[in-house]
Amino acid sequence: MMPTVYNSMKFVKDDNYIMMVERVMKLAIPNVYGWILMFYAFFHCWMNFLAELTRFSDRNFYKDWWNSHYLDQYWRTWNLVNFI
C-alpha cells in the first residue's frame, strides 16, 4: 500500500483529480482487508482472550452482523455493550 501512497503524491501536487480518485479506488480493497483483520484481531481474538482470563467467557461481544439486511439491524448487532 505504501508505494501506491507515495506514487499518488505526484498527482496531489499536480491537482490531477481523476488520478487521485483512481489511487483511492486502488487502495480500497487492501483497506477493507485491513479493517476485517483488525476486527478479527480485536473483537474475536483479543476480547475473547481477555474474557477467558477474567472468567467472563459467557459474554457476547458481537452477534451475527454479517447477516444483517438493514442498516439498523447491523448497528444493533456489530458491537454490543455489555453492562455488569
N, C-alpha and C positions, 0 to 999 in steps of 0.2 A: 504494500500500500504506500509506503514512503516514496518509492520512485515516482509513482503517479502524482503524489502531492508535490514533490519537488519539480516535476515537469510542468505542472499546472501553474506554477508561479510566473512563468513566461507569459501565459495567457492573461493572468490577472494584471500584469504590468502593461500589456498591450490593449487592455479593455476589450478582449475578444470574448464576448458573452456566449456565443454559440459553443466555442471550445470549452469554456468553463462549465457549461451545462453538461457537455459530453464527459468531462472529467468527473463531475459529481455522479453521473449515472454509472460511470466505470467503477466508482468507489462504493456504490450502493450494495452490491452483493457481498463483498468482504465485510462491510459494516454490519449487515444483517447477521452474518455468521458470527461476528464478534459479539453482538447482543445476545444471540442464542447461547453461545458458550458462556458468557457472563451470567446469564440467567441460570443455566445449569450449575455452574460452579458455585454461585452464591446461594440460590434458593434450594437447590436439590442437595448438593454436597455439603456445603458449609453449614447451612441451617439445620439439616438433619444430623450432622455430626455434633453440633452443639446441643441439639435436643437429646441425643443419646448420652452425652456427657452429663447433662443436668437432669437426666431422667424425665424429660418432658417429651418422650418419644411418641406419645399419643397425640401430640399437637399436629395440626394441619396447617401448613403454610400457604398452600395454594390448591385450588381444585382444578378440574379439567377445563382450563380456559381455552384450550385448542379446539374444543367442540362448540364454542360459542357461535350462535347465529346472529346475535345482535350486539351492538356496542355496549349497552347497559349490562347485559349478561356477562360480557367479557370483563368489565370493570369490577363486577361483583365477585368474580372467580379467580382473577390472576394473582391477587395479593391479598391475603386475608390477615386481618388484625386480630390477634388472639389476646384477649384480656384475661387476667387471672381471676 
